[in-house]
Amino acid sequence: MLDKEFTYYESQKKQLFEKYPEKFIYIVENTVFGPFDTKEAALADALKEHEAGTFLLQQCLEEDQLMMRFHSRVSFSPHVQIH
């Protein structure tokens, strides 16, 4: 599903960090768009011409700064206890 974009990012992440340290970019196939100061700015720009799910939005971080985020449409109420 975004395998091509993720593979491209992984192969270029060192160069992308050197060029855009801690900035946000998005990738469509092997094309990089950006940089942007915030993920919201990157997302807004990407959605102007691309459908959600067709691009990889990524912050350019050093190897030891990498974070993993998972987005889901599931939400939990803070007042509900799960047993």
C-alpha positions in Angstrom: 0.0 0.0 0.0 2.7 2.6 0.5 5.5 0.1 0.2 7.2 1.9 -2.7 7.2 5.3 -0.9 8.4 3.7 2.4 11.2 1.8 0.6 12.2 5.0 -1.1 12.2 6.9 2.2 14.3 4.2 3.9 16.9 4.3 1.1 17.1 8.1 1.2 16.5 8.9 4.9 20.1 10.0 5.7 20.2 12.4 2.7 16.7 13.6 3.5 17.7 14.4 7.1 20.8 16.2 5.9 18.7 18.3 3.5 15.5 18.8 5.7 16.5 18.2 9.3 13.4 17.7 11.5 11.1 19.1 8.7 8.1 17.3 7.3 7.9 15.9 3.8 5.6 13.7 1.8 6.4 11.2 -0.8 4.4 10.1 -3.9 6.2 7.2 -5.6 9.8 8.5 -5.7 9.0 12.2 -5.6 9.6 14.2 -2.4 7.4 17.3 -1.7 8.4 19.9 0.9 9.8 20.7 3.3 7.1 21.8 5.7 7.5 23.1 9.3 4.4 21.1 10.6 2.8 17.8 9.7 -0.5 19.8 9.3 1.0 22.0 6.6 2.4 18.9 4.8 -0.9 17.1 5.0 -2.9 20.1 3.8 -0.5 20.5 0.8 -0.6 16.8 0.0 -4.4 16.7 0.0 -4.6 19.5 -2.5 -3.6 17.1 -5.3 -3.5 13.6 -3.8 -6.0 11.3 -2.2 -5.5 10.3 1.4 -3.7 7.0 1.5 -1.7 7.6 -1.7 1.3 9.4 -0.1 3.7 8.9 2.8 4.0 11.8 5.2 7.2 11.7 7.1 9.3 13.8 9.5 13.0 13.8 8.6 14.7 12.6 11.7 18.1 11.1 12.6 18.2 7.4 13.0 18.2 7.5 16.8 15.2 9.9 16.8 12.9 7.7 14.8 9.3 7.4 16.2 6.5 5.1 15.2 3.0 6.4 15.1 -0.1 4.4 14.2 -3.3 6.1 13.2 -6.6 4.5 13.6 -10.2 5.5 13.3 -10.9 3.8 16.6 -11.3 6.1 19.6 -11.8 5.4 23.2 -13.7 7.4 25.7 -11.7 8.3 28.8 -14.7 7.4 31.0 -15.0 3.8 29.7 -13.1 1.1 31.5 -11.9 -1.8 29.4 -11.6 -5.1 31.3 
